[in-house]
């Protein structure tokens, strides 16, 4: 950027908006899982830039890589049949040798790319130290439906103490899809098993799967950006055929959340900066699985004043809402309710009763632009309506300049200024020419 240029307002607004995420993520543990395709396709270079940024922000990273295409290439080169039983690779001695060679090559390539520090690149001055070791104890899967899977195994134990020690020294831990037994045997594991068990054992804040699809889609083909564990189980138990990677990773995401992992994300590996777009925006770019809903509707407190002002300010600038000073908002904070999503205020509304005339005004109904059309406005309206009814009020009115249709669609009817409570009528601003809508309360 030239020295005499000025950052755009959009950039400043965006940079401020990500500050809460930066503060929240510092010192947290994220487990990021990606297949060998990311390395084979040359996409890992871009991913290293994002991982470097996360590490520089104080995120503790555990990376779990796969090696399926590399293993298949080694098997083909050695004329070894790639055998599966119930969608699980059967790993005999010859196959195991190819697995070790392929995983070793992938791991070396990943470590090399994470070690880049080219000037004039996102990796300039990067100081990523990669830690590895025998962190995963494995056990054989054994005989399934009469077939011995030999050197194919599953995670038995994760060395949490050793991994946390490396993370505490600001190292990135890289886990390969291999595990070791107390008897010295090596087992071929799946990246989803390693990633899920590591996230659970480490009590990770996030488990992130990079996959071929954008996330979980509904029956109409629309992206489901947030699912509770119950909703995800409904998707899995449905009759609809799911893409292979969704069918593979979604059960892992559910299991991780059931075992205490705070969030699990399924995002596309094909989108440049997908991890950043998913983690540093309210709406995200993929599908997030949580144990229960992240939405909370509650009474506002004095600590919410800053968040409410930030929400209302753009609407005040556009003339949609009447300006409120911080001092006024602090005095009237008891009239407000806020809608939180993942501990961030995304909506608010206020109720101003006029008990003498059994009426109340609905004011400051606002929802963050990125979160609109998701039912939050309706939830706020329903809450305010219930509160007015609980106070024995018989009608709810609103003054608006831009959102008349929204209120009409929800049962409000236009009326004239003379029908306002006397106190409100005396304060009516004729320059704004707000329209008055009223709704009878049952």
Buried (B, 14 or more C-beta within 10 A) or exposed (E): EEEEEEEEEEEEEEEEBBEBBEEBBEEBBBBBBBBBBBBBEEBBBBBBBBBBBBBEBEBBBBBBBBBBBBBBBBBEEEEBEBBEBEEBBBBBEEBBBBBBBBBBBBBEBBBEBBBBEEEEBBBEEBEBEBBBEEBBBBBBBEEEEEBEBBBBBBBBBBBEEBBBEBBEEEBBBBBBBBBBBEEEBBBBBBBBBBBBBBBBBBEBBBBBBBBEBBBBBEEEEEBBBBBBBEBBBEBBEEEEEBBEBBEBBBBBBBBBBEBEBBBBBBBBBBBEBBBBBBBBBBBBBBBBBBBEEBBEBEEBEEEBBEBBBEBBBBBBEEEBBBEBEEEEBEEBBEBBBBBBBBEBBBBBBBBBBBEEBBBBBBBBBBBBEEBEEBEBBEBBBEBBBEBBBEEEBEBBBBBBBEBBEBBEEBEBEEBEBEEBBEEBEEEEEEEEEBBBBBBEBE
